[in-house]
Amino acid sequence: MMGHAGMAAEAVRHLRTAPAVVATPRPELRAVRDDERAPVPAADMRRVMGHFATGVAVITTQDEEGPAGFACQSVASLSLEPPLVVFMVGRTSTTWPRIARVGTFCVNVLTADQGELCRGFAVSGGDKFAGVDYEAAPATGSPRLAGAAAWVDCRIQAVHTGGDHLIVVGRVEALDARDDDAAPLLFHRGGFGGFSPGG
């Protein structure tokens, strides 16, 4: 029976006679060329992805110029620990630079009867808050819209690039929701609608 010394000697002999390990070359890192991209027209992307129904929210902030906000359908819960939410905003947004400078925002989740309010925040320019009832959210002071189904008060945690949009991650500082069964405002195939519970 081979002892420890014998096993060690056998291992050394094996390593000396084994073929040398040759490292595989690292893959070439390069950008994807235009001729390698899948030809997906923006109109087709919008049409197909429009079949995915989403909730609708208004993202608001408050800076030295006053309140600002925009309608957004790309809001989601990202993490419970720590509490994070995420939304996407177009790089051409005129509201986003104001949110970025302040570093805070409030997500206002809209109800089915707030379609007109949403349309007001979906256009660029003008005084979007004219005639809109709101109060300051408790943690950041961002506008908390009256009648919203829920609100989530946040500080910006991170911002990532995503093509022609930015992916904004917010750390939740405070949040709450209405106690009633207010139906949510939904966006589907370019239009607004409601929700009916099914079996």
Secondary structure per residue as TSV (DSSP state, phi and psi in degrees):
chain	resnum	aa	ss	phi	psi
A	1	M	-	360.0	132.7
A	2	M	-	-77.8	130.2
A	3	G	-	-83.2	-174.8
A	4	H	H	-61.6	-41.5
A	5	A	H	-63.4	-40.6
A	6	G	H	-65.4	-40.8
A	7	M	H	-65.7	-38.4
A	8	A	H	-65.0	-42.5
A	9	A	H	-63.9	-40.0
A	10	E	H	-64.0	-40.0
A	11	A	H	-63.4	-41.4
A	12	V	H	-62.7	-46.1
A	13	R	H	-58.3	-41.5
A	14	H	H	-62.9	-45.3
A	15	L	H	-64.9	-33.6
A	16	R	H	-71.5	-30.5
A	17	T	H	-95.7	-12.8
A	18	A	S	-69.8	146.0
A	19	P	-	-64.6	148.3
A	20	A	-	-64.7	143.1
A	21	V	-	-83.3	123.9
A	22	V	-	-103.4	123.8
A	23	A	-	-68.0	136.7
A	24	T	-	-74.5	145.7
A	25	P	-	-65.3	147.5
A	26	R	-	-71.8	142.8
A	27	P	-	-65.3	149.2
A	28	E	-	-71.4	129.4
A	29	L	-	-101.4	121.4
A	30	R	-	-154.1	164.2
A	31	A	-	-75.4	153.4
A	32	V	-	-73.8	130.1
A	33	R	-	-76.6	157.3
A	34	D	G	-59.4	-35.7
A	35	D	G	-74.8	-5.7
A	36	E	G	-98.5	-8.1
A	37	R	S	-80.7	143.8
A	38	A	-	-70.5	130.6
A	39	P	-	-76.2	89.0
A	40	V	-	-115.1	101.4
A	41	P	-	-62.9	147.1
A	42	A	H	-58.9	-37.6
A	43	A	H	-63.3	-39.2
A	44	D	H	-67.9	-40.0
A	45	M	H	-60.3	-46.2
A	46	R	H	-64.3	-42.8
A	47	R	H	-63.7	-47.3
A	48	V	H	-70.3	-46.4
A	49	M	H	-70.0	-17.3
A	50	G	T	-65.9	-14.9
A	51	H	T	-74.4	-12.6
A	52	F	S	-90.3	106.6
A	53	A	-	-69.8	137.8
A	54	T	E	-131.7	160.4
A	55	G	E	-74.2	170.7
A	56	V	-	-128.8	138.0
A	57	A	E	-137.2	164.4
A	58	V	E	-116.5	123.2
A	59	I	E	-91.7	124.0
A	60	T	E	-122.8	159.7
A	61	T	E	-152.1	169.6
A	62	Q	E	-134.8	123.6
A	63	D	E	-129.5	-168.2
A	64	E	T	-65.9	-19.2
A	65	E	T	-85.2	-13.7
A	66	G	E	121.5	-164.3
A	67	P	E	-76.8	151.4
A	68	A	E	-144.9	154.8
A	69	G	E	-172.6	165.2
A	70	F	E	-151.0	151.5
A	71	A	E	-75.5	141.7
A	72	C	E	-146.0	132.0
A	73	Q	S	-109.2	2.3
A	74	S	-	-111.5	62.0
A	75	V	E	-113.0	140.3
A	76	A	E	-153.4	153.8
A	77	S	E	-75.9	131.9
A	78	L	E	-106.9	-41.7
A	79	S	E	-152.5	145.5
A	80	L	T	-92.4	-36.6
A	81	E	T	-132.2	100.4
A	82	P	T	-75.8	164.0
A	83	P	T	-73.7	112.7
A	84	L	E	-131.1	143.9
A	85	V	E	-123.4	166.3
A	86	V	E	-139.7	144.6
A	87	F	E	-142.8	159.3
A	88	M	E	-113.1	142.2
A	89	V	E	-137.8	140.0
A	90	G	E	-65.4	144.2
A	91	R	T	-64.0	-21.5
A	92	T	T	-88.4	0.6
A	93	S	-	-59.9	134.3
A	94	T	S	-86.4	-16.0
A	95	T	S	-83.2	-34.1
A	96	W	H	-55.3	-44.5
A	97	P	H	-58.0	-32.5
A	98	R	H	-70.4	-40.6
A	99	I	H	-63.2	-43.1
A	100	A	H	-63.5	-40.3
A	101	R	H	-65.1	-42.7
A	102	V	H	-75.3	-37.8
A	103	G	T	84.7	10.8
A	104	T	E	-138.3	157.5
A	105	F	E	-161.1	164.2
A	106	C	E	-128.0	130.2
A	107	V	E	-90.6	119.7
A	108	N	E	-108.2	108.2
A	109	V	E	-81.5	121.6
A	110	L	-	-86.8	154.8
A	111	T	B	-98.2	167.6
A	112	A	G	-60.3	-25.6
A	113	D	G	-91.4	11.1
A	114	Q	G	-109.5	28.5
A	115	G	H	-61.4	-43.1
A	116	E	H	-65.5	-38.6
A	117	L	H	-60.2	-43.0
A	118	C	H	-61.6	-44.4
A	119	R	H	-60.1	-35.6
A	120	G	H	-64.0	-35.1
A	121	F	H	-87.6	-7.4
A	122	A	H	-86.9	-12.3
A	123	V	S	-93.6	156.5
A	124	S	S	-94.4	140.2
A	125	G	S	82.6	175.1
A	126	G	S	77.4	174.2
A	127	D	-	-91.2	94.4
A	128	K	T	-68.3	-20.4
A	129	F	T	-94.9	4.5
A	130	A	T	-61.5	120.1
A	131	G	T	76.5	6.1
A	132	V	-	-94.9	126.9
A	133	D	-	-86.1	128.6
A	134	Y	E	-155.5	166.9
A	135	E	E	-140.2	168.6
A	136	A	E	-76.4	131.8
A	137	A	-	-66.4	148.2
A	138	P	T	-65.9	-33.4
A	139	A	T	-89.8	-41.5
A	140	T	T	-114.0	-15.4
A	141	G	-	82.0	2.5
A	142	S	-	-65.8	150.3
A	143	P	E	-61.7	129.2
A	144	R	E	-108.0	110.4
A	145	L	E	-73.8	134.1
A	146	A	T	-64.1	140.0
A	147	G	T	85.2	-5.4
A	148	A	-	-64.4	148.7
A	149	A	S	-67.8	-34.8
A	150	A	E	-158.1	161.0
A	151	W	E	-141.2	147.4
A	152	V	E	-135.2	113.6
A	153	D	E	-94.3	123.5
A	154	C	E	-136.2	158.7
A	155	R	E	-114.9	143.6
A	156	I	E	-66.6	126.2
A	157	Q	E	-97.2	-41.2
A	158	A	E	-161.5	157.6
A	159	V	E	-134.4	128.8
A	160	H	E	-122.1	152.4
A	161	T	E	-83.2	146.2
A	162	G	E	-149.5	74.1
A	163	G	T	65.2	-125.3
A	164	D	T	-86.7	9.4
A	165	H	E	-123.5	167.2
A	166	L	E	-114.5	143.7
A	167	I	E	-105.1	113.1
A	168	V	E	-106.4	123.2
A	169	V	E	-103.6	128.4
A	170	G	E	-117.3	138.7
A	171	R	E	-87.9	122.6
A	172	V	E	-74.5	125.5
A	173	E	E	-102.7	-30.6
A	174	A	E	-161.6	155.3
A	175	L	E	-165.4	158.6
A	176	D	E	-166.0	169.6
A	177	A	E	-143.7	158.5
A	178	R	-	-67.1	153.1
A	179	D	S	-86.9	-14.1
A	180	D	S	-86.6	-175.5
A	181	D	-	-100.8	42.1
A	182	A	-	-58.4	128.4
A	183	A	-	-72.0	144.9
A	184	P	B	-80.5	154.5
A	185	L	-	-84.4	128.3
A	186	L	E	-116.1	149.6
A	187	F	E	-116.5	125.8
A	188	H	E	-150.6	123.7
A	189	R	T	51.7	45.3
A	190	G	T	83.3	3.3
A	191	G	E	-135.4	167.5
A	192	F	E	-96.6	151.1
A	193	G	E	-158.0	-178.6
A	194	G	-	-112.5	-162.9
A	195	F	-	-138.6	132.1
A	196	S	-	-118.8	120.8
A	197	P	-	-58.4	136.8
A	198	G	-	-116.5	172.5
A	199	G	-	-88.8	360.0
